Amino acid sequence: MVNDIEKKYLNDLEVVQLAIDIEDRGYEFYTLASEKFSDNKEIKEFFIEMAKEELVHKTRFEELYRRLLDEKKGDDSSYFDIEASIYLTMLYNTSVFPSKDSVNEVLKKINTYEDAIELAIRAEKDSIIFYDEIVKDAKFDSTKKVAIMLLNEEIKHFIDLSNRIKAI
């Protein structure tokens, strides 16, 4: 059953807020993973680099949010349809990186950096699905452009992580 928050029509601004939080979660996960696996310099540096990229993504979405605030004034046409709104909310709630509240608990259960990378691969896949949905349903071109750019970067992350797991 879908709860009340999931029945809400999301607008571009709200979706961008979700994206900012996703990037923040990714930053938190990669930062804490780099600390947990600090005994392996190569893996630590890899996670630090991934964390930095998540911060760059977050900054891009924050800039987009500020632009959309100006563009959107008095314009209600930026709402996603209800199916897309429900889907995006459910993706956000059930997947991507663990929330800041649970990232420590998640990492406590991860004993190897291979497991951390596999979790990151799943999270990046979820991010790809999330951003692809934004590209399909966003009302503002600026939202679509940023989502396309970050979608491509998330695909690169997915490939980098997949190559990393193969190299281990």
N, C-alpha and C positions, 0 to 999 in steps of 0.2 A: 504494500500500500504506500502511496506517495504522501509524504507529510506536507503540511501547509507551506513551508519554505520552498519546497520543490515544485509547487504549483504556481509559483510567482513568475511573472514575466520578467526576464532579465533585460537590462539595456546594456549598451556597449560599455558604459562607465562601470557597471557592476561586474561585467565579465572581465574587464581590464583589472579591476580590483582583485578578482579571483586569480588572475594570471600573476599579479604582483606577489600575492601570497604564495603561489606555487613556486615562483623563483626564489622567494625567501626561504621556503622549506628546503629547496634544493641546496641553497647556500649553507643552511644549517646542517643538513645531512653530510654534505661533502666536507665541511669544516670539521665536524665531529669525527667523521671517518678518518680524516688525515691525522687527527690527534690519537685516535684509537690504534692506528697502524703506523705510528711514528717510528717504530723499530725498523721498518723497511723504507729507506729514503726514497726509492723510486716510486713506490705506491703512495707514500705521503705526498710527494710533489705532484703526482697525478691528481690526487684528490684536491689539493690546494688549487691547482690550475682549474679544475672543474668548478670549484667554489667561486673563483674569480669570474668565470664566465657566467655563472648564475647571477652574480651581482650586476654584471653588464646588462643582462636581460632584464633584470628588475628595474634598472635605471631607464632603459628604453620604454618599458611599460609605464613607469612613472611620468616620463615626458609625454607619452601618448595620453595619459589620463589628464594631464594639465591642458593639452591641446583640445581634447574632447570636451572638457568643461567649457571652454570658450565656444566651440562649434555648436554644442548641443543646446545652448540657452534657449528655452522655450520650444524645443523641438522634441516631440514624442515619437517620431518615426524611427528612433534608434532602438526600439524594442525587438528582441529576438522573438520568434514565435514560441508558443508554449511548449511544443515538443522539444525544440532546441534548448529552451530554458531548463526544462526538466533534465534533459540529457547532460547538459553542461554542469548543472548543480550536482547531479549524481556522480559524474566523473570526478568532480572536485572533492566531494565528500568521501568517496570510496577508494580513491586511487591517488596516483602521483606520489610525491614524497610524503613520508610521515609528518604529521603536524609537529610544531615545535614542542608541544607538551609530551608527545610520545616518541620523539626521535631518540632520546637517550635509552628508553626501554627497548626500542627496536634494535639499536646498536649493541646493547648488552647481550642480546640473543644471537648476535652475529659473531662467530669465532674466527672466521678467516676473511682475508681481504677478497678472496674469490666470492664468498657469500655477499659481501658488501657490494661488490661490482655487479653481481647478479641482481640484487635488489635495485641498484641504480639503473640497470638495463630495463627492468620492469617499469620503474618510475619514468624513465625517459620515453618508453613506449606510450605510457599513459599521457605524458605531456604532448607527444606527437598527435595522439587522437584528440586531445583537448584543443590544441591550436588548429588542427585541421577543421574541426567543427566551427571554430571562430571564423576561419577563412570562408567557410561555406555560408555562414549565416549573419555575419556582421553587416550592419547597415551603413557604416561610414567607411569610405575608402581608406582613410588613415588607419583605422583599426585593422582592416584586411592587410594592408601593406606591412604593418609591424608584425602581425601574426604570421604572414608568409615568411618574412625574414627570420623570425624566431623559430618557426616550424623547421626551416632549413638548418638552423643551428642545432635544434634538438635532434634532427636526423644525424647530423655530424656527431653529436654526443653519443647517440646510440651506436654508430659505427665505431667510434673511438673505444667505447666500453666493450663492444663485441670483440674488437681486435685485441683489447687488453686481456679479456678472458681467454681468448685463443692462445695468447702468448704465455700464459701462466702454466 
